[in-house]
Amino acid sequence: MAAITEAKPATLNNDEILRYSRHLIMPEVGMEGQQKIKAAKVLCIGAGGLGSPLAFYLGAAGVGTLGLVDFDVVDYTNLQRQIIHSTADVGRKKLDSAADKLTAINPFLNIKKYDTRLSSENALELFKDYDIIADGTDNFPTRYLVNDACVLTGKPNAYASIFRFEGQASVFATEEGPCYRCLYPEPPPPGLVPSCAEGGVLGILPGLLGVIQATEVLKLILGQGDPLIGRLLLVDALGMKFRELKLRKNPDCPACGKNRTITKLIDYNEFCGIRGEEKAVETGAGDIQVEELKRRLDAGEKLFILDVREPHEYQIANLGGYLIPLGDLPKRTGELDPNREIIAHCKMGGRSAKAVDILKQAGFKNVRNLTGGITAWSEKIDPKVPKY
């Protein structure tokens, strides 16, 4: 396998030779390979769960130029898995926190920070100066954006994704291999796949998948081994099982096929159908804000609070509402009084918006969704209610 970049190898000083000595004594790496690693430029999309181990190991391995794209700040809920950040970093920009840790582990790195949300307007410009793109994002619009931008710029995409106890990894958008659209031609319906914020993720899992991503990046740089091109690695952490699916390049793929129709980046929120759903969840006509709910409860109004989260979430924090998990709601509508005003809530407002639709289709007339869910209640009304 040829190396992904033909850039002129960088030279190593004596300190670097000592630092990378365990690489140098491996014939598959050696001086020449380590010089390739130093000359390489890798862009990491996201400095969160996957981005943390990914950037850590690439930085420790000596990848010369590491680009980091992130616009978020460190939150307490990140610390269970985003190991590049610490408790002292809460409230800081993830970019600054990550750059500090990477510089501490390897002062020879050239770290480039991009404090921005990756978009159709900036992706091609960001990608053009890098050899490999490593996708550590957690949403479908950005995954399709990264894929299409990689195909258009000719950059390989070291991909991984995680959810609860499961993850997957592959290398997309190489000349000979399939792209992400070959595997997933269409995104799932909005809201069908919960985010990690809604569904959770085992803190160890992004470590497993992020290290696999870093491994694939180094193999591409070195031109060694058998990368995950045309293969999808499936990881089941609960059963500790690894399976592999063979992937084929789709000749009719609109991004990388013979008759490509995707020649520029598009609106990926619209493509994934998210814009309309966000509007319904955040600003729907039937929504109620936490401030209004608090005022009405204080006034003694007899509102029926319906909690559509899971029982284990109810144990973490609750508003004293009646618990019917969203998945059970269609067969348990008989437990609810259609003549009462019902306020549905979940953690952040997504599942309860679906609950409102289910109840309205079942004939309930007076149902509203609590905007922001119990998270907004904790932030704006009662900080004693735990956030999770």
URSUL-V549558 format. One line per field, one symbol per residue. ss: DSSP state (H for helix, E for strand, - for the rest). A space follows every 50 residues. Layout:
# URSUL-V549558
ss=???
This chain:
# URSUL-V549558
ss=-------------HHHHHH-HHHH-----HHHHHHHHHH-EEEEE---HH HHHHHHHHHHH---EEEEE---E--HHH--------HHH---EHHHHHHH HHHHH----EEEEE--------HHHHH----EEEE----HHHHHHHHHHH HHH--EEEEEEEEE-EEEEEEE-------HHHH------------HHHH- E---HHHHHHHHHHHHHHHHHH------E-EEEEEE----EEEEEE---- -----------------HHHH--HHHHHHHHHH---EE-HHHHHHHHH-- ---EEEE---HHHHHH-----EE--HHHH---HHH------EEEE----H HHHHHHHHHHH-----EEEE--HHHHHHHH--------
